[in-house]
Amino acid sequence: MSAADPPRDTLAELDDYASGLMPETEADAFEEDLFARAALGAAPEAEFVERLRRAVEWVNQRGPFKVGNTRADIDAVLTSGLKVVFVDLGDGTAPVDIPPIAPDLDLFTYRLGVDLRGYDFVDVVVESPSGDFIKRFRDVAYDPGDGALYGMCEAPLARISFGRGTVISKVMAGRGAERQLIAAFETRPRG
């Protein structure tokens, strides 16, 4: 590589290689280079991907990577020995104050009291009170027993999400191409 060549994006190359997008003629040379550099401890992209894989595996075992949980998922973590808090956000008719999240908390779990049974899809759109977009959760699963939305997130993420100020979470659901607002939940940090 000369000084005029752009720097290599080895993480993107590794992604292309692992996903099969890299042409086979390039893949063989990439693989040889990757393994040679890894043997010398000079493949930070491979180390990063392995650390990420392990972290994702650890989080996934606890359940928060699912987009929507069931009451049984919540009950399982509540009795797991982890430090878990559960907050019922009601039915969306009144704002809910979120208590401070303890420093030693593992998981923050919650329930949105809606009945989504019979809908083909559910999205949750999170906005600021002024309507500025924050995040969209697509294809959220709901509990088949009561139709409610249950969720959980790791405590550090909950501190960021629920500590940022008042947010509005709009539950949108529909059948086919139809979409409608089912409920809007206002949460705000307490204390």
C-alpha positions in Angstrom: 0.0 0.0 0.0 1.4 3.4 -1.0 0.8 6.7 0.8 -1.7 7.5 -1.9 -3.8 4.4 -1.3 -6.8 4.8 1.0 -6.6 2.9 4.3 -8.1 -0.6 4.4 -11.4 -1.1 6.1 -10.5 -4.5 7.5 -13.7 -4.8 9.5 -15.8 -4.3 6.4 -13.6 -6.8 4.6 -14.1 -9.3 7.4 -17.8 -8.8 7.2 -17.8 -9.4 3.4 -15.6 -12.5 3.9 -17.8 -14.0 6.7 -21.1 -13.2 5.0 -20.0 -14.7 1.7 -20.2 -11.4 -0.2 -16.5 -11.3 -0.9 -15.7 -12.9 -4.3 -14.1 -16.3 -3.9 -11.0 -15.1 -5.8 -10.4 -12.4 -3.1 -11.6 -14.6 -0.2 -8.7 -17.0 -0.3 -6.1 -14.3 -0.2 -8.0 -12.4 2.5 -8.3 -15.6 4.6 -4.5 -16.3 4.4 -3.7 -12.7 5.3 -6.2 -12.6 8.2 -5.0 -15.9 9.8 -1.3 -14.8 9.4 -2.0 -11.5 11.0 -4.1 -13.1 13.8 -1.3 -15.5 14.6 0.9 -12.5 15.2 -1.7 -10.7 17.2 -2.1 -8.1 14.5 -5.8 -8.6 13.4 -7.7 -6.2 15.7 -10.8 -6.6 13.6 -10.9 -10.4 14.3 -10.4 -9.7 18.0 -13.2 -7.1 18.0 -15.7 -9.5 16.2 -14.9 -12.3 18.7 -15.4 -9.9 21.7 -18.7 -8.7 20.2 -19.8 -12.3 19.5 -19.2 -13.2 23.2 -20.9 -10.1 24.5 -24.0 -10.7 22.2 -24.1 -14.4 23.4 -24.0 -13.3 27.0 -26.7 -10.6 26.6 -28.9 -13.0 24.5 -28.8 -15.6 27.2 -30.5 -13.1 29.5 -33.2 -12.2 27.0 -33.0 -8.4 26.3 -32.1 -8.9 22.6 -35.6 -10.0 21.8 -37.9 -7.3 20.4 -40.7 -7.8 22.8 -41.0 -10.4 25.6 -43.7 -12.4 27.2 -44.8 -12.3 30.8 -43.1 -15.7 31.2 -39.8 -14.2 30.0 -40.2 -11.4 32.6 -41.2 -13.9 35.4 -38.1 -16.0 34.5 -35.7 -13.1 35.0 -37.5 -11.9 38.1 -36.8 -15.3 39.8 -33.3 -15.8 38.2 -31.2 -14.4 41.0 -30.3 -11.3 38.8 -31.1 -7.9 40.2 -34.2 -7.0 38.3 -36.8 -4.2 38.6 -40.3 -4.4 37.1 -42.3 -1.3 36.2 -45.9 -1.4 34.9 -46.3 1.5 32.6 -50.1 1.3 32.8 -52.4 1.7 29.8 -51.0 5.0 28.4 -53.7 7.3 29.9 -51.3 8.8 32.5 -47.6 9.7 32.5 -45.4 7.3 34.5 -42.4 8.4 36.6 -39.5 6.0 36.2 -37.7 5.6 39.5 -33.9 6.0 39.7 -32.2 2.9 38.4 -30.0 1.4 41.2 -26.3 1.1 40.4 -26.3 -2.6 41.0 -29.3 -3.4 38.9 -28.9 -6.0 36.1 -32.1 -5.7 34.2 -34.9 -3.2 33.9 -38.2 -4.9 32.9 -41.6 -3.3 32.1 -45.1 -3.8 30.8 -47.2 -1.6 28.5 -50.9 -2.4 29.1 -52.3 -2.8 25.6 -54.1 -5.7 24.0 -52.5 -6.3 20.6 -53.9 -9.8 19.9 -55.1 -10.1 16.3 -52.7 -7.5 14.9 -50.3 -8.6 12.1 -47.5 -6.2 13.1 -46.5 -3.9 16.0 -44.0 -1.1 16.0 -43.1 1.2 18.9 -42.0 4.7 17.9 -40.1 6.6 20.6 -40.2 10.4 20.3 -39.5 13.5 22.4 -42.5 15.5 23.7 -42.0 17.9 20.8 -42.3 15.0 18.3 -38.6 14.6 17.5 -37.8 11.0 16.4 -35.6 9.0 18.8 -36.0 5.3 17.9 -38.3 2.8 16.2 -38.6 -0.8 17.4 -40.0 -2.8 14.5 -42.0 -6.0 14.5 -42.3 -6.1 18.3 -43.6 -9.3 19.7 -46.4 -9.2 22.2 -47.6 -11.7 24.8 -50.1 -14.0 23.2 -51.9 -14.5 26.6 -52.9 -10.9 27.3 -51.7 -9.0 24.2 -49.5 -6.7 26.3 -46.0 -5.6 25.4 -43.3 -6.7 27.8 -39.7 -5.6 27.5 -36.4 -5.7 29.3 -33.1 -4.0 28.8 -29.7 -4.1 30.5 -29.5 -1.5 33.3 -26.9 0.7 31.6 -29.1 1.1 28.5 -32.2 1.7 30.7 -30.3 4.5 32.5 -29.6 6.2 29.2 -33.1 5.5 27.8 -35.2 6.4 30.8 -32.9 9.0 32.2 -32.8 11.3 29.2 -36.0 13.1 30.1 -39.6 12.7 29.1 -40.2 10.4 26.2 -43.3 9.3 24.4 -43.5 5.7 23.2 -46.2 5.3 20.5 -47.5 1.8 20.0 -48.5 1.4 16.3 -50.3 -1.7 15.1 -52.1 -2.9 12.0 -53.3 -5.7 9.8 -51.9 -5.8 6.2 -51.2 -2.2 5.1 -53.4 -0.6 7.8 -51.6 1.2 10.6 -53.0 2.9 13.6 -52.0 4.4 16.9 -53.0 2.0 19.7 -51.7 3.9 22.7 -49.0 6.4 23.7 -47.0 6.0 26.8 -45.3 9.0 28.5 -42.4 8.2 30.8 -40.2 10.6 32.7 -37.4 10.2 35.1 -38.2 10.7 38.8 -35.6 12.2 41.0 
